[in-house]
Amino acid sequence: MSSLFGLVGNNSDLDRVSRVSLALRHAGHIRSSVLVSRRSLSVGAALPGPATIASWHADGDAGVAVAGSLRIDRALIDAPRALELYGSRGLAAFDTAEGAYTLLISDASSGRASLQADVLGTAPVCYGVHEGAFAFGPDPRATLGMLNRMPRLHRDAALQFLLNRYLIGDITLFDGIRTLLPGERAVFDLTTGDLQVQRYWDLRFGSTLQQRGDAETALHEVLEKSHEAMLEDIGRDGDWQLCLTGGMDSRGVLGFARDLGHLPSRALTWGACDSIPGSDPVIARAMADSLGVPFSFCPIDGQDWAQHAADWLRVGTLETDNANSYATPIDYFTRWRTDQANVMVLGDEMFGAGAMPRDPDQAVANIMRRALREPDTFIAGWLKPESHCHALKLFETSLQTIVDRCQNDHPKDLQDYLFFHTYIARWILAPGNFKLPLYETRRPLMTRAVIDCVQQLSPMRRVDKSAFVDMMTRRFGWLTQFPLTSAESSVDWSLMCKSDGPLRDLLQAELQPDRLRRLPISPDLDLKGLEPFLAAFFADEQASRASGTHVRGRIKRSLYDLRRVLSRSSLIARAIKYAEPLALKVVGQAAQDRQEHRHQVVMRLALLSMLQRQIDEGTFAIGLGSRDRYSIK
């Protein structure tokens, strides 16, 4: 994903920005360079492909840098045009902008510099202030490098990471570095060195589309326009690749592409096995073959996690624990890229998360249930009691901050608001996902215009993305001949962690007490309680999930489909919410989910240990001049 990086203020050091520019070339196809360097401003751009652009333009006291696709009224805006818009309307000119971009405006006459990413936060932006300088970049490592600061893991963030698979709110794992959230801009005072974060957009549900037909029609219209805009951006004869699964979302992209006469040059699916009936690769291949689209399966070997995780810690800075990412080389997907396919298209969306909640508490639990419940099962045994309470309180406080921002009262509105500001903002869009920041990506199901439409869907139309399913059934009936995913083809990580091989060896090495004592959360760990937990985990001769997984998957899929239909009645929806967990328990799915969470906690602790080791060995930081060291809180 295209991104800006730079230093603004008293200590605008060109050498630091140049070092970061080199460090951001994670793969051979990434271009990076310094766009401008002045006494109080040095800015560069990292671009993942020849089709992406970045520009700088200045006139008098003001200058603008743009990276990516900044669009207003569908027109592509470069730096000269952006500066013109700023001169006439100020920062408000960009409140309605679309696209995936990063924008910096430095204005000496007003004494401020402002930084914003696209409204959905598609382009990751981290920032920090130190000794009168404002630094920003696509990840904490780059930002710390420009500030000339030694990285230091933050204790509270590390505890939150153990509880959840990703961080929430604006924190990162590194002390003094935060991330810009969707709809935010950072404004830096060039005189005082103060930084303010302003919100210029947020989700607010209007729920004007109540009827099923109206919702389906409106959603189809806006999605068709978003796909038209994407294909126009790629070019009529331009190549593009689609990450295609057996689910509903990416097949929607395929349906629109067929109707608009511009099919992908290749479809990709990844996993551990490509021959399991009912799995993503089997279904995706069948859909691609039906349209004559070349298909490639990208195999993932879980044992490769031990080889590639260290590289991903430097690229993704542990924003998530996405195991599939860490098991692949940095430039993994370039192996299947066609010559001119510079864009990867993804089926990410937010048409409505989950069933109808009965109240706000249920809405929160539906989105964050693992982080709020499972720690009592696994983590409480080896976190000291006071630390466990502290971690839960921190997490709940961060969650409450997001809840309090929601401007709607309906529980379903709150549930979808949380889904966007947690899972979408901090998992789907995290640089640790192995399509970012290495490739230019497009998400036609999740543009600003699409989100604006979704905000007008009534709560019932957002139950298990009901309006989108209705649209798919009505408009793309030919796709219903292909079943939805009902079997896993991904790596069985729980089994892989315990199997003899480099992954198990690395995990056990990183989880040794002498390594864990280097962590900022070392005072929080009860190492005596952790020892039997790890011993039991690695000694557990768990059977492969392949046994019965297809049957359980089909039952789970059937329950999901039944819930979506019946949940159109809020009364029935509440009853389903109690019955569904019991059904999953009967078929063994609940036990499998608990077992998988156990391995995730083990891997997260090992990842923290690996990251701390990189910091201690000096292999994480980007070429510091004075290696300032900070004591661990």
Protein Blocks (a to p, Z undefined) as FASTA:
>chain_A
ZZddddedjklcfklmmmmmmmmmmbfklccddfbdcfkbccddddfbfkbccddddehj
bccddedjddeehiacdfklmmmmmmmnojmlmmmggcjdddddddfknopacddddfko
magcddddeehiacddfbfklmmmmnopacdddfklmmmmmmpmbdehjbdfbehiacdd
ehiacdddfknopacdddfbdcddeklalbfklmmmmmmmmmmmmmmmmmmmnopkbccd
ddddfbfklmmmmmmmmmnopacfbdcdddjbfkbghiaklmmmmmmmmnopacdddddd
fklmmmmmmmmmmmnnomaccfklmmpcfklmmmmpcfklmbccdfbdcebgcjddfbfk
lmmmmmmmmmmmmmmmmmmmmpcfklmmmmmmmmmmmmmmmmmmpcbfbfklmmmmmmmm
mmmmmmmmpckbckbckbccddfklcfklmmmmmmpcfklmgghllmmmmmmmmmmmlmm
pccdfbdfbdcfklmmmpgcjklmmmmmmmgfklmmmpmklmmpcfklmmmmmmmmmmmc
cddfkgoplmmmmmmmmmmmmmmmmmmpmklmmmmmmmmmmmmmmnommmmmmmmmmmmm
mmmmmmmmmmmmmmmnopmbgcifbdcddddZZ
